[in-house]
Amino acid sequence: MQPQSGPVHHQLAELDPLAEGRFDLAAAQAVLTRLTAKLSEPDGRDRLILRPVAYFHDNGFLKVELGRSTCSKVRLRLHLWNVSDVAAPPQRIHNHSFDFISTVLRGSIRVAEFAVHADAEPDLHAFGYYRTDRLGRPNYRLRYIGPRQASLLRTRTLREGESYGMTGCDFHTADPIDPQPTSTLLISREHDIERDAHILFDDPAAGETASNAATLPAETVSRILRAHLKPRQNT
């Protein structure tokens, strides 16, 4: 029996300069600006959403992987909120296994940053997030790490065209400000040394019940993207 093959990830040469060179807001912003312009043009949009791999993330948004650099170290993703009947719960505090730069394509988001540390009297519980992709499909598992205390450091509001960046160590949340369709375009770069990502839950039992991701059919994703990314009429 031939093994099943998963989605073929789209290679984007535009991402290659970020694989080994500088990865900061200025360097990534130049690439994001060019890619954002392509998303507003029918031919460019069709190329960028050629092979979308997408699923509804537990943090309340549709996560769409659009492509990777030739070496797969740098990835381009879209995060979309309020584009379906799936309710968008407030995000849980989390960090990542990668650094990223994100720009707001539509709507506005509120980003909150937190200091997180172990505490004998915790208000949250940390789980390690481990990818267990199978046949090209995104899956993950959570493993209990221990009690944590989180304190808010700062919040900021970002509107269309504005960008921000985070290292993999930065604990944060990012939520849409209103129920209108909202999206961000994100470039991430993996670390040479694998790093764990953590997500914080109020209830330790909640992490045990977090479900694995289930990818959406490519036709469904493309339809959502074309509806969301088409140019809006000025009124």
C-alpha positions in Angstrom: 0.0 0.0 0.0 1.3 3.4 -1.0 1.6 5.9 2.0 -0.8 8.8 1.9 0.7 12.1 1.1 -0.3 15.3 2.9 -0.5 18.8 1.5 2.5 20.0 -0.6 3.7 23.3 1.0 4.1 26.1 -1.4 7.7 27.4 -1.7 8.0 31.2 -1.7 11.3 32.5 -2.9 10.4 35.9 -1.4 11.0 34.4 2.0 14.5 33.1 1.3 16.4 36.4 2.2 15.0 36.1 5.8 16.2 32.5 6.3 19.8 33.3 7.1 20.1 37.1 7.2 18.6 39.6 9.6 15.2 38.8 11.0 13.9 42.0 12.6 10.9 44.4 12.1 12.7 46.4 9.3 13.9 43.4 7.3 10.6 41.5 7.6 8.4 44.6 7.0 9.9 45.1 3.5 9.0 41.5 2.6 5.5 41.8 4.2 4.8 45.0 2.3 5.6 43.3 -1.1 3.5 40.2 -0.2 0.6 42.4 1.1 0.5 44.2 -2.2 0.3 40.9 -4.1 -2.6 39.8 -1.9 -4.5 42.8 -3.2 -4.0 41.8 -6.8 -6.0 38.9 -8.3 -2.9 37.2 -10.0 -0.7 37.6 -6.9 -3.5 36.5 -4.6 -4.1 33.3 -6.6 -0.4 32.4 -6.5 -0.1 33.0 -2.7 -3.2 30.9 -1.9 -2.3 28.2 -4.3 -1.9 25.4 -1.6 -3.4 26.7 1.6 -3.1 24.4 4.6 -5.6 25.6 7.3 -7.3 24.7 10.5 -9.2 26.5 13.3 -6.8 27.2 16.1 -7.8 26.7 19.8 -7.0 30.4 20.2 -10.0 31.4 18.1 -8.7 32.1 14.6 -8.4 30.4 11.3 -4.7 29.7 10.8 -3.6 29.4 7.2 -0.1 28.4 6.1 0.5 30.0 2.7 4.1 29.0 2.0 7.6 28.4 3.2 11.1 29.4 2.2 13.1 27.0 0.2 14.7 25.6 3.3 11.4 25.6 5.2 12.9 27.7 8.0 10.8 30.8 7.3 7.0 30.5 7.0 4.2 32.8 5.8 0.9 32.5 7.6 -2.5 34.3 7.7 -4.5 34.5 10.9 -8.2 35.3 10.3 -10.8 36.1 12.9 -14.6 36.3 12.5 -14.7 34.7 9.1 -17.0 31.9 10.0 -19.6 30.8 12.5 -16.9 29.5 14.8 -16.9 31.6 17.9 -13.6 33.3 18.7 -12.8 32.9 22.4 -10.2 35.3 24.0 -6.7 34.0 23.5 -4.9 32.1 26.1 -1.5 33.5 27.1 1.2 31.8 25.1 4.6 32.0 23.5 6.1 30.3 20.4 8.9 28.1 19.2 9.8 30.8 16.7 10.3 34.6 16.3 7.7 36.4 14.2 6.8 39.7 12.6 3.1 40.4 11.9 1.2 43.1 10.1 -2.5 43.8 10.3 -4.3 43.4 7.0 -7.8 44.2 8.0 -9.5 45.3 11.2 -7.7 46.1 14.5 -6.1 43.9 17.2 -5.1 44.4 20.8 -1.8 42.8 21.8 -1.0 42.2 25.4 2.4 41.2 26.8 3.0 39.3 30.0 5.7 38.4 32.4 5.3 34.7 33.4 7.1 32.9 36.2 6.7 29.9 38.5 4.7 30.5 41.6 3.7 28.6 44.7 0.2 30.2 44.6 -0.4 30.2 40.8 -3.4 31.5 38.9 -2.5 29.6 35.7 -1.1 26.3 34.6 1.4 25.9 31.8 1.4 23.2 29.2 4.1 22.5 26.6 2.9 22.6 23.0 4.5 19.9 20.8 3.8 19.5 17.1 3.2 15.9 16.0 2.4 16.5 12.3 1.4 13.4 10.4 1.2 13.1 6.7 1.7 16.8 6.3 -1.3 17.6 8.5 -0.9 19.9 11.6 -1.4 18.1 14.8 -0.1 18.7 18.3 -0.2 17.4 21.8 0.0 19.2 25.2 2.0 18.1 28.2 1.6 19.6 31.7 4.6 21.7 32.8 3.5 23.2 36.1 1.9 26.2 37.9 2.6 29.7 36.6 1.8 33.3 37.6 1.3 35.9 34.9 1.4 39.7 35.2 0.5 42.2 32.5 3.3 44.3 31.2 1.7 46.3 28.5 -1.0 46.5 25.9 -1.1 48.1 22.5 -3.6 48.5 19.7 -2.6 47.9 16.1 -4.7 49.0 13.1 -4.5 48.2 9.4 -1.0 48.5 8.0 0.7 48.5 11.4 3.2 45.8 12.4 4.7 44.3 15.5 7.3 41.6 16.3 7.8 39.0 19.1 10.6 36.7 20.0 9.7 33.1 20.8 10.2 33.9 24.5 7.6 36.6 24.7 4.3 35.6 26.3 1.4 37.4 24.8 -2.2 37.4 23.5 -3.6 39.0 20.3 -7.4 39.5 20.0 -9.6 41.3 17.5 -11.1 44.5 18.9 -14.5 44.1 17.3 -16.5 41.3 15.7 -15.7 42.4 12.1 -13.5 40.2 9.9 -9.9 40.7 11.0 -6.7 39.4 9.7 -2.9 39.5 10.1 -0.1 38.4 7.8 2.7 36.8 9.7 6.3 35.8 8.9 8.0 33.4 11.3 11.5 32.0 11.5 12.3 28.8 13.3 15.3 28.7 15.7 18.3 26.5 14.8 17.9 24.8 18.2 14.4 23.5 18.8 12.5 25.5 21.4 9.3 24.5 23.3 6.2 26.6 23.2 4.0 27.1 26.2 0.3 27.9 26.6 -1.4 28.8 29.9 -4.8 27.6 31.1 -6.9 28.7 34.0 -7.9 25.1 34.7 -5.2 22.4 34.5 -7.8 19.9 33.3 -8.6 22.2 30.3 -5.2 21.5 28.8 -5.8 17.8 28.9 -8.9 18.2 26.7 -7.5 20.5 24.1 -8.2 18.9 20.7 -5.8 18.2 17.9 -6.2 20.4 14.8 -8.2 19.2 11.8 -7.4 20.7 8.4 -10.1 22.2 6.3 -10.5 21.3 2.6 -8.4 23.5 0.3 -11.5 24.5 -1.6 -13.2 25.8 1.5 -10.0 27.7 2.6 -9.6 29.3 -0.8 -13.2 30.4 -0.9 -12.8 32.1 2.6 -9.6 33.7 1.5 -10.9 35.1 -1.7 -13.9 36.6 0.0 -11.8 38.1 2.8 -8.9 39.4 0.7 -10.8 40.9 -2.2 -10.5 44.7 -2.4 -13.2 46.6 -0.5 -15.4 49.2 -2.2 -15.0 52.7 -0.9 -18.2 54.1 0.4 
